[in-house]
Amino acid sequence: MKKLLKIVLVSSLSLLCFSCYYDEEVVIELPPVSEAKFAADIIPIIESYNCADCHNNSRDPDLRAGNEYDSLLDGFVTPFDADGSRFYTFLASGHRDVDATSLAKIELWINEGALNN
C-alpha cells in the first residue's frame, strides 16, 4: 500500500509540475488606440492657423469652411501616404510654423486613409 501511495504521489507531482508548460508564446495584437478625425482634429488646426485667410477661392487648396476636405483630396493629400502628400510635406517644411502636435495629427489622419470622419 505504501508503495502504491508513493507511485501515485510521484505521478501526481510530475503531472502538476509539467502540466502548465507552453511551447509557444501567445502574442495578442491590439488595434491602434488613437485615431485622427477630420472634423474633430484637422479642421480645428486649419481654423487655428487661419489658413482660409490665404487659401480661399483664389488660392488652392480652398480651405474655407465646408470646402476643406474636397479641396485637400484634390491633389494635395494622398491617403495612406503622408510623406507623399503635398499638404503634409509643405506644412512639415515650416509653412506657418505649424506645431509638432498638429503635424502629428495631420500625419496620422493621412496615414489612416484621410477619411472625412
N, C-alpha and C positions, 0 to 999 in steps of 0.2 A: 504494500500500500504506500509506503514512504517513497519507493522508487517511482511509482506512478505519479505521485504528487510532485516529485522533483521534475519529471518529464513534462508534466502539464505546466508547471511554473516556468521552466526554462523556455518552453514553446510559447507561452503567453508573453513573456518578456521579449523574446525575439520578434514576435509579431508586433508588439507595441512599439518597439524601437524602430522598426523599418516600415511601418505602415503609413507614415506621413512623408515619405521621401518622394520628391518630384524631380523628374529628369529635365523638364523644360521650364523655362522661366515664362511666366504669363505676363504679357505686356498689353496694357489697355490704353488705347489712344483716345484722347478726349478731343472733341471738336474745339476750334478756336473760341476763346471766350469773348473777345471783343469783335465788334462788327461796326463798320462805319456806315452811317445812314446819310443819304444825300440831304434830306430835309433837315435833319437834326444836327449834322456835323459840318457839311460842306457849305450850305447856304449861309449859315452864320459867319463862316470865315470870309466868304465873298462880301457879305454886308459889313463886317467889322473893318475890312480894309478899303471900303468904299470903291470897290472895283468897277461898279456901274458908272461912276463919275466919268471914267475914260472909256470903258468898254460898253458903249451903248450902241445904238443903231448905226452909228457912223464908224465904229471900230470893232473888228472881230477879236475874240468871240463876244457876242452880245450878252452881257451879264446883267441886264435889267431883270427885275423880278418877273418870274414866270417864263423867262427865255433861257435861263442859265443852262438847264440840262440839255436841251436840244442843241443849243449852240456849242456847248463843250463837246458833245458826242459827234459833232460835225467836223471832224478833223483835228481836234485839239486833245482828245482823250482816247487812248487805245485801251479798251477794257482788258484787265488782267496783265497789263504791262505799263507800270508807272514810269519806268526808265525810258520807254519808247513813246511816252505821251508828251506832246509839246507843252501842255498846261503844267504838268508837274516839273519837267526839266527847266522851264522858264522861271517858275517860282523858286525852285531849288537853287538856281544860279544867282539869286539875290533880288529878284524883282519885288519891289515894295517891302523888302525886309520882312518877309513872312516868317513868323517864329517857328521853331523846330517842332513844337507840338502840333501846330496847324499843318505843317508839311507832312508830318507822320500820319495825320488823319486823312489827308488827301491821298497820300501814297497807299494807305490801307484800303481806302474806298476804291481806288482804281484797281489795285491788285485783287480785290474781291469781286471784280466784274463791273464796276462803275454802274451800279444799279440805281434806278430812280425810285428809291425807297425812303 
